[in-house]
Each structure stands twice: as structure tokens, then as C-alpha cells.
Amino acid sequence: MSVDLYFIDEETAIFYSQLKAAVFNQFAPKDKSKRRSKSVGDLGFDDRDL
């Protein structure tokens, strides 16, 4: 069994963070007090999904 490793460059990290923020903004509760206790994982998305 072999495992391929892919290194993350700065451009990919920036794109990933923008995508994660967009998903959170779209699906997180709009009430700011409820948003503080939520994460992308709480919304049903895993980091591997992104």
C-alpha cells in the first residue's frame, strides 16, 4: 500500500480558508451569539469535504 502526499502551498491555503469562511457564512446561524459556538464541523462539513 502506498500513500501519496501533497504539500499545501500558500495559494492553496488562502483558497481553502476563503472556501471555509464562505461555507460557514452560508450555513451558520445568522444570530451572532449562536455563531460563536459553532464550527464548520458542527454544520455537517468535514475539512476533507472542503
Beta strands, then each sheet from edge to edge (+ up, - down):
end
